[in-house]
Amino acid sequence: MLPAMRLRFRCSSLALVWALLSITARCQSPPAPSWDLIDSRPLPPWYDQAKFGIFIHWGVFSVPSFGSEWFWYYWQTRKLKPYVEFMERNYPPGFTYPEFAPKFSAAFFDAAQWADLLNASGAKYVVLTSKHHEGFTLWGSKYSWNWNAVDVGPHRDLVEELAQAVRSRTSLRFGLYHSLFEWYNPAFLEDAANVFRTNKFPTTKSLPELYEIVNKYRPEILWSDGDAGAPYTYWNSTGFLYWLYTQSPVRETVVTNDRWGSGTICRHGGFYTCADRYSPGHLLDHKWENCMTIDSKSWGYRREAQLQDYLSIEELVKTLVETVSCGGNLLMNIGPTHDGRIIPIFEERLRQMGQWLRVNGEAIYKTKPWRRQNDTVTPGVWYTSVPGKPVVYATFLSWPKQGLLILGAPHPTAGKTKVNLVGYSAPLEWETFGGQELVVMLPSVSADQLPCQWAWSVKLTNVS
């Protein structure tokens, strides 16, 4: 049996195993959950095909909108000087963080407008922070009394509004981020003081919230975060994930990350994140995701951000191309304002990404890594391939000054190999140099005649 056939057989066999486990779990006592069992579940194919998603960090931290989404912790626990001085300059003595919550108004939040912008970005999924480490939930959780967006601030179910808009107006998959721990929840602090030998917080707060959002909003991405050094056994992560994969309403399509307790990151879960802004630069043997921010210094919105803090579209396209070539997905973050606006620079970057993907999407979506990730001769050239077809894409980040793209990795065959610039109608001429390098003659056109502005993809048919 050929290796590819063995792989397909193995994946289909695992899918059958999980289908049987799902039936068993609903009919009789399930087996004891373990990481070996959880990790054997095949990743739903849609996620690898999607390649690009948008992360949205939004919460009470969007009110002070200073420094970081970790504002509360940096001000109250770390007592970092910039945060302390910010509060002294702008708020009266004795002001507490919960007093920010009524100002989290979402007055200009238009879920339909957000959904249309997300769709225009070319993304295939979105992940909204349903609850960050501050503990404030963007839905009316019955486990977060008076510290949620229905009881305080907007008096609206923001999760429901965005979920409905995304599903009714786009084909994007809807996902939710959820923080396992909360900085100042008394039950969590009690468990932490007991070195997590007690589990009052996960059984009364964190786990009930997870079941609540899965059953109510049916997210197809569940992005867990913030284990606070507690082991997965404290969080009962394997028990929850087994339920998620076998009994939940999204058991067939849901994907999860790797942040389910101390020591699980980059080891367990559906896809690996390993670290924020993770970009290994080489192929991994497990599906992974690069979660990163347009604002290079924060995940939440910052009023003090400078223009140079925002990544350029060239940098974002480069990150996307490198990530996909190495087998990863890109999850690109924006931070809305406290009143629900996506500021113009975030909107511009989202629309620019969509503009680039409308031309070059065939080199990104539904592709697989090739035998080489980047070129052996010319720097800034990254490869993808099309499963089941003799097609390889070489995406180059800089237009060669002489109009000659020299590629060392692909091996053409005279009379069979074809070369096309994606988005440009005429085929390109090519020749070999020294029997080792493929020299592609790019079209001599003006800048406004190019199919896109920031990076370009060459489609190579019948190369080895």
C-alpha positions in Angstrom: 0.0 0.0 0.0 1.4 3.4 -0.9 2.1 5.9 1.9 -0.7 8.3 0.9 -3.1 5.4 0.7 -2.1 4.2 4.2 -2.6 7.7 5.5 -6.0 8.0 4.0 -6.9 4.6 5.4 -5.6 5.5 8.8 -7.6 8.8 8.8 -10.8 7.2 7.7 -10.2 4.4 10.2 -9.8 7.0 13.0 -12.9 8.8 11.9 -14.8 5.5 12.0 -13.5 4.8 15.5 -14.6 8.2 16.7 -18.0 7.8 15.1 -18.4 4.5 17.0 -17.2 6.2 20.2 -19.7 9.0 19.7 -22.5 6.4 19.5 -21.2 4.5 22.5 -20.9 7.7 24.6 -24.6 8.4 24.0 -25.8 4.9 24.7 -23.6 3.6 27.6 -20.8 4.5 29.9 -17.9 6.0 27.9 -14.3 4.8 28.3 -12.1 6.8 30.7 -10.9 9.9 28.8 -7.2 10.1 28.2 -4.9 12.3 26.1 -4.1 9.2 23.9 -7.8 8.9 23.2 -8.4 12.7 22.7 -5.4 13.2 20.5 -6.4 10.3 18.2 -9.4 12.2 17.0 -8.9 13.3 13.4 -8.9 17.0 12.8 -12.0 18.0 10.8 -10.8 18.7 7.3 -12.4 22.2 7.0 -9.9 23.7 9.4 -6.8 22.8 7.4 -8.5 23.9 4.2 -9.5 27.3 5.7 -5.9 28.6 6.4 -6.9 32.1 7.6 -9.1 33.4 10.4 -9.7 36.6 12.4 -9.2 36.8 16.2 -11.2 39.5 18.0 -10.1 40.7 21.5 -13.0 42.7 23.1 -14.0 43.2 26.7 -13.9 45.6 29.7 -10.2 46.1 29.0 -11.4 48.0 25.9 -12.6 50.8 28.1 -9.3 52.0 29.6 -7.8 50.9 26.2 -4.3 51.5 27.5 -1.2 49.3 27.3 -2.7 45.8 27.0 -5.7 43.6 27.5 -3.9 42.6 30.7 -4.6 46.1 32.1 -6.2 45.0 35.3 -3.4 42.6 36.3 -0.6 45.0 35.3 -2.2 47.8 37.3 -3.4 45.9 40.4 -1.0 43.0 40.8 2.2 44.0 39.0 1.7 47.7 39.8 3.6 48.6 36.6 4.4 52.3 36.6 2.7 53.3 33.3 -0.6 51.7 34.4 -0.5 53.2 37.9 0.3 56.7 36.5 -2.4 56.3 33.8 -5.0 55.7 36.6 -3.7 58.5 38.7 -3.9 61.0 35.8 -7.4 60.0 34.6 -9.4 58.5 37.5 -10.2 59.5 41.1 -8.6 57.7 44.0 -10.3 54.5 44.9 -11.6 53.8 41.4 -11.9 50.1 40.9 -11.6 48.0 37.7 -15.3 46.8 37.8 -16.3 50.5 37.5 -15.1 50.3 33.9 -17.8 47.8 33.0 -20.8 50.3 32.7 -18.7 52.2 30.2 -18.3 49.1 28.0 -21.3 50.3 26.0 -21.0 48.6 22.6 -23.1 51.6 21.5 -21.8 51.5 17.9 -21.5 47.7 17.6 -23.2 46.6 14.4 -22.9 42.8 14.1 -23.9 42.9 10.4 -21.3 45.5 9.7 -18.7 43.4 11.5 -19.7 40.2 9.6 -19.5 41.9 6.2 -16.0 43.2 7.1 -14.8 39.8 8.3 -16.1 38.3 5.0 -14.3 41.0 3.0 -11.0 40.0 4.7 -10.9 36.7 2.9 -10.9 34.9 6.3 -12.7 31.6 6.6 -13.3 31.6 10.3 -13.6 34.1 13.2 -12.8 33.6 16.9 -14.3 36.0 19.4 -13.2 36.4 23.0 -16.3 35.2 24.9 -14.4 35.8 28.2 -10.8 37.0 28.9 -8.8 36.6 32.1 -10.8 39.4 33.7 -13.8 37.1 33.8 -16.3 39.4 32.1 -18.5 37.3 29.7 -19.8 38.8 26.5 -23.0 36.7 26.9 -25.4 36.6 29.8 -23.8 33.7 31.6 -25.8 32.4 34.6 -22.4 31.5 36.0 -21.1 35.1 35.9 -23.7 37.0 37.8 -23.6 40.8 37.3 -20.3 40.5 35.5 -21.5 40.0 31.9 -22.6 42.1 28.9 -26.3 41.4 29.5 -26.4 42.5 33.2 -23.8 45.4 32.8 -22.7 47.7 30.1 -24.3 47.0 26.7 -27.2 44.9 28.2 -26.9 42.8 25.1 -25.8 39.3 24.2 -22.8 40.2 22.1 -21.9 36.6 21.3 -25.3 35.8 20.0 -25.5 38.9 17.9 -22.2 38.2 16.2 -22.9 34.5 15.8 -26.2 35.2 14.1 -24.7 37.8 11.8 -21.7 35.7 10.8 -23.9 32.7 10.1 -26.7 34.5 8.2 -24.5 36.8 6.1 -21.3 34.8 5.4 -19.9 31.3 5.1 -17.3 31.8 7.9 -17.1 29.3 10.7 -17.8 30.9 14.1 -15.5 30.3 17.0 -15.1 31.3 20.6 -12.1 32.0 22.8 -12.5 31.2 26.5 -10.1 31.8 29.4 -9.9 28.9 31.8 -8.9 31.0 34.8 -9.8 34.5 36.1 -7.3 36.7 37.9 -9.4 37.8 40.8 -12.3 35.2 41.1 -12.4 34.2 44.8 -13.0 30.6 44.0 -10.0 30.5 41.7 -7.8 32.3 44.3 -8.9 29.8 46.9 -8.0 26.8 44.7 -4.7 28.4 43.9 -3.9 29.0 47.6 -4.6 25.2 48.0 -2.1 24.5 45.2 -5.0 23.2 43.1 -5.8 20.3 45.4 -9.3 21.7 45.5 -11.3 22.4 42.4 -14.1 24.7 43.4 -13.5 27.1 40.5 -13.6 24.7 37.5 -16.6 22.8 38.8 -18.7 25.9 39.6 -17.5 28.4 37.0 -15.1 27.5 34.2 -16.5 24.1 33.1 -20.2 25.1 33.4 -19.4 28.2 31.2 -17.7 25.9 28.6 -20.7 23.6 28.5 -23.0 26.7 28.3 -21.3 28.3 25.3 -21.0 25.1 23.4 -24.7 24.2 23.8 -25.9 27.7 23.3 -23.7 29.1 20.5 -22.3 25.9 18.9 -18.9 27.2 18.1 -16.8 25.3 15.6 -13.6 26.5 17.0 -13.1 26.4 20.8 -9.9 28.4 21.6 -8.9 27.7 25.2 -6.4 29.9 27.1 -5.0 30.7 30.5 -4.3 27.6 32.6 -2.5 29.7 35.3 -0.1 26.9 35.9 -2.8 24.4 37.0 -2.7 20.9 35.5 -5.2 19.6 33.1 -6.6 17.3 35.8 -7.6 20.3 37.8 -9.5 21.6 34.7 -10.9 18.2 33.8 -9.8 18.9 30.3 -9.9 15.4 29.0 -13.3 14.8 30.4 -14.7 18.0 28.8 -13.0 17.3 25.4 -14.3 13.8 25.3 -17.8 15.2 25.8 -17.1 17.9 23.2 -15.9 15.3 20.6 -18.6 12.6 21.2 -21.8 14.2 22.6 -21.8 17.9 22.0 -23.9 19.5 19.2 -20.7 20.3 17.3 -19.0 17.0 17.8 -18.5 16.4 14.0 -16.9 19.7 13.1 -15.4 21.4 16.2 -11.7 22.0 16.4 -9.7 22.9 19.5 -6.3 24.2 20.4 -3.7 23.0 22.8 -4.1 25.2 25.9 -6.0 22.9 28.3 -3.7 22.9 31.3 -0.1 23.2 32.4 2.1 21.2 30.0 -0.5 20.6 27.3 0.6 23.4 25.0 2.3 22.2 21.9 1.6 18.6 23.0 -2.1 17.9 23.1 -5.2 19.1 21.3 -6.6 19.5 17.8 -4.1 22.0 16.6 -1.0 23.5 18.3 -0.4 27.1 19.0 2.8 26.6 21.1 3.2 30.3 21.8 1.6 33.6 20.9 2.9 34.8 17.5 4.4 31.3 16.9 6.1 31.0 13.5 8.6 28.0 13.4 9.7 28.7 9.8 9.7 25.0 8.9 7.2 22.2 8.5 5.8 20.6 11.6 4.4 17.1 11.8 1.2 18.3 13.5 -1.3 21.0 12.4 -0.6 24.3 14.0 -1.8 27.9 14.1 0.0 31.2 14.2 -2.1 33.6 16.4 -0.8 37.1 16.0 -1.8 40.7 16.2 -2.0 43.6 13.7 -1.1 45.9 16.6 2.4 44.5 17.4 2.2 45.5 21.1 -1.3 44.4 22.2 -4.3 42.2 21.5 -6.8 44.7 22.8 -7.4 48.1 21.4 -4.9 50.8 22.6 -5.6 54.5 22.4 -1.9 55.3 22.7 -0.9 53.1 19.7 1.4 54.8 17.1 1.2 54.2 13.4 4.5 52.2 13.5 3.0 49.8 16.0 0.7 48.4 13.3 2.0 45.8 10.9 2.0 46.8 7.3 0.0 44.8 4.7 3.3 43.6 3.3 4.3 42.2 6.7 0.9 40.5 7.1 0.9 38.9 3.7 4.4 37.7 4.3 3.3 36.1 7.6 0.3 34.4 5.9 2.4 33.0 3.1 5.1 31.7 5.4 2.6 30.2 7.8 0.6 28.3 5.2 3.8 27.1 3.4 4.9 25.5 6.7 1.5 23.8 7.3 0.0 26.3 9.6 -3.1 28.5 9.8 -3.0 32.2 10.5 -5.3 33.7 13.1 -4.9 37.5 12.8 -6.2 39.7 15.7 -8.0 43.0 15.8 -9.1 44.9 18.9 -12.4 46.8 18.7 -13.1 49.9 20.8 -15.3 49.9 24.0 -18.2 51.2 21.9 -17.9 48.5 19.3 -16.0 50.2 16.5 -13.3 48.6 14.3 -11.0 51.5 13.8 -10.0 52.4 10.2 -6.5 51.0 10.3 -7.8 47.6 11.3 -10.5 47.8 8.6 -7.9 48.8 6.0 -5.7 45.8 6.8 -8.7 43.4 6.7 -9.8 44.7 3.3 -6.3 44.6 2.0 -5.9 41.0 3.0 -9.1 40.3 1.2 -8.0 42.1 -1.9 -4.8 40.0 -2.0 -6.6 36.7 -1.4 -9.2 37.4 -4.1 -6.3 37.1 -6.5 -4.0 34.6 -4.8 -6.4 32.6 -2.8 -5.8 29.5 -5.0 -2.2 29.4 -3.7 -3.5 29.5 -0.1 -6.9 27.9 0.5 -7.1 24.1 0.4 -3.4 23.7 -0.3 -0.8 21.4 1.3 2.8 22.0 2.1 5.1 21.0 -0.7 8.4 19.0 -0.4 10.2 22.3 0.0 8.8 25.2 2.1 11.0 28.0 0.7 13.3 28.2 -2.2 16.9 27.0 -2.3 18.2 30.0 -4.4 16.0 33.0 -4.1 15.0 34.3 -0.6 11.4 35.3 0.1 9.8 32.5 -2.1 7.4 30.1 -0.4 5.7 27.0 -1.8 2.4 25.3 -1.5 0.9 22.5 -3.5 -2.6 21.2 -4.6 -3.6 17.8 -3.3 -4.1 15.3 -6.1 -3.0 17.6 -8.8 0.4 18.3 -10.4 0.3 21.9 -9.3 2.8 23.8 -7.2 2.5 27.5 -6.2 5.6 29.7 -5.6 4.7 32.9 -3.9 7.4 35.5 -4.0 7.4 38.6 -1.8 9.6 40.9 -3.9 9.4 41.6 -7.6 12.8 40.8 -9.2 14.5 43.9 -10.6 15.3 42.3 -13.9 11.9 40.6 -14.2 13.5 37.1 -13.9 12.3 34.9 -11.1 15.0 32.2 -10.4 13.8 29.1 -8.6 16.1 26.4 -7.4 13.6 24.0 -5.8 11.2 22.9 -8.7 12.4 20.7 -11.5 10.6 21.4 -14.8 10.2 19.0 -17.7 10.5 20.3 -21.3 7.2 20.1 -23.2 5.1 19.4 -20.1 5.8 22.1 -17.5 3.6 25.2 -17.7 4.1 28.5 -15.8 1.4 31.1 -15.1 1.3 34.2 -13.0 -1.9 34.0 -10.9 -4.3 36.8 -11.9 -2.5 37.4 -15.3 -4.0 35.8 -18.4 -1.0 35.0 -20.6 1.3 32.0 -19.9 4.9 32.8 -18.9 8.0 31.8 -20.7 10.6 29.9 -18.8 14.0 28.1 -19.3 16.5 26.2 -17.2 19.8 27.5 -16.2 22.7 25.1 -15.7 20.2 22.2 -15.6 19.4 23.1 -12.0 17.5 26.3 -11.8 14.1 27.3 -13.3 14.2 30.9 -14.7 10.7 32.4 -15.1 10.3 35.5 -17.3 7.8 37.7 -15.6 5.6 40.0 -17.7 6.9 43.5 -18.5 3.9 45.5 -17.3 3.3 48.7 -15.4 2.6 48.6 -11.7 -1.1 49.2 -12.2 -1.4 46.3 -14.6 -0.1 43.8 -12.0 -2.7 41.5 -10.6 -1.9 42.6 -7.0 0.5 44.9 -5.2 2.3 43.2 -2.4 3.2 39.6 -3.3 2.7 37.4 -6.3 2.1 33.7 -7.0 3.4 31.7 -9.8 1.5 28.5 -10.7 3.8 25.7 -11.8 2.1 22.8 -13.5 4.0 19.5 -14.0 7.1 20.1 -12.0 8.9 17.7 -9.7 
